[in-house]
Amino acid sequence: MIRPCLLAAAVSVCLNAVAQEASTVVVTGARFDAEPSLAPIGATIISADEIRRAGVSDVNAAIRKIGGVYGRQSLDGSPDFSLDLRGFGTNSSQNMVIVVDGVRRSENELSNPVLSTIPIDTVERIEILRGGASVLYGDGATAGVINIVTKRADQYRSRGSVFVEGGQFNTGEVRVSGAQAWEGFAADATLGRQRTDNYRDNNAFKQTQFSGGAQWYANQFDRVGFRYEGARQDSRLPGALTEAQYNANPRQTLTPDDHGSLDSDRLTVFGQYRLLGHDLAADLSYRKKTVGATYFDDGVPSAATYDSKQWQFSPRVRKLGAIGGMVNELVAGIDFTKWERTTTAGYSAADAEQKSKALYLRDELRFDPAHDGRVSVGVRREIFDKDYVDPLYYAGAELYQIKQALNAWELQASYQPLPAVTVFGKLGQSYRVANADDNAATPVLNQPLAPQQSHDAELGVSYANAARKITARLFRSSLTNEIFFDPTVVLYGANTNLDPTRRQGFEVDAEQRINAAWAVGAHYQHVQAKFRAGVNDGKQMVLVPNDTLSARLSWTGEGQSADVGAQWVGRQRYGSDFDNSCSGQMPSYTTLDARYARQFGQWEWALSGQNLADKNYFSQAFGCKAGIYPSNGRQLKLSARYEF
């Protein structure tokens, strides 16, 4: 006979009772809100309290500093570092999916997802699911998924805040946010402005952003609403340095006039409804983006503008029920995406379009309640249609039309053989297709790249009690036709399908509550990224550190708090060193950051610092001892927050 608490998770009436006992819903493992017993297997969760205590001012920094995800300095001076799960180098953003409240944020371009437009005050939690996840999230989810969940307004509650910060490098930020909830209706808005000159010459960055939305709800499950996000960015582009130039003066620029801009608008309409024991949900999203850049060569400007639009529609259904005394969760959904872009430049007039449609099905069964047994299986089928034409391409008119169909599958399981000890594992197949930027520069004109496929495996164990949690994972991803820029082919390099490659290694996460005031946490990753066949068989992949370690120590007292963090990154191959023949490697480095905050009534004052040891280092280098983009030096900031 099924236990009462499990039956409560299985039927809608009891789920409502669970929701009344727990004021917040804490996980979204199957692209639906769920109660805690259905949390994603092996996930790392960053809470709003951890974000506030660490004092990070943007989502990207929270993922790196608290979640232990390795990040590389952005090339445009923005806070949107290139995030890398499990060692995918310069293509890390294309091998990881980021979603915000279930809506995919990863772009169909060779660019990083823009997270700096998400107000940090609105984030409820961040879920980091490492490893292949293409069944639920599709293209590019080989390394994992980062799910950002924003706060829901509670009934009859209002909140507001004003945040002001200033610091070195002419850095400043102002952010005003507010939210109000009535019975059945809630609305919120955030307006922010930030600027910085950054560490290097000609590297100033400015951004104005607005985020706001409203929702109507009947209860915790039935709701409908919309959200708008807009951002305007201006960037100065400092360019790359050689090793000699970096050693002489890492702050210098050889491109004092290069600059770029980004305008982005995104509107999302969402809804969720419970009908006859089924949860129905859908998201409809439209994004318009304009990217501009001007580069100078011997004083002669070369300008380009890229206008892109993207539509996403994702209806889905979930059925929670009991089968033979066991809890069962069945999820089915369809994903539709349409993306198009036009280019205006003296060297290109490319028009590109990509459409995709996918069907996925995932079923999870909970068994042996005494040992919290779980097993899930899922499949996905996705079809892509691509069109591209560029009459001004330097090698001749470029034109292709192609259709590609991909399959993904996964099998996951977890079990508690001992109290507080959970063993879990995952097998699956994930994929990535070449986007318009990848196919615009291939070794053979008008021959698009083959899809990338990966066979993924993971085995882990976790120990958790009220005071501590330790999780260790072994992982392996064996890839064929990996999509990557290879500077050693044709005249100037090209995007190509590499010979077979592999990522394998292990990760350890640890959290310890020392006492009521002190807590410590750490994340360590060791990854071996190598070719497993071809002319570079056994050689290390480029721009992948073998080892990364991050650790944080936090203290909370009466009306005050402190947080100290360290990040260590081991050596890695330069970006062009495919045959590992370069005489050196990118040096390892360690950075320190800290924050102290003091509460005075409704005011919080804080002093924070990044790279406190003023370490000269770099995480981006695209040639052998060349193509170097230096990272920021020491920076101190003072901030004030008023909440009402």
Helices and strands as residue ranges (DSSP letters): H 4-10, H 12-21, G 36-38, E 44-47, H 48-54, H 59-65, E 70-72, E 82-84, G 89-95, E 97-100, E 103-104, G 120-122, E 123-130, H 134-137, E 144-150, E 158-167, E 171-182, E 185-196, E 205-217, E 223-236, H 243-248, E 259-275, E 278-297, E 300-323, E 326-345, E 351-367, G 369-371, E 373-390, E 398-418, E 421-432, H 436-439, E 452-464, E 468-480, E 483-486, E 494-497, E 501-513, E 518-531, E 547-557, E 560-569, E 589-600, E 603-610, E 618-623, E 626-630, E 635-643
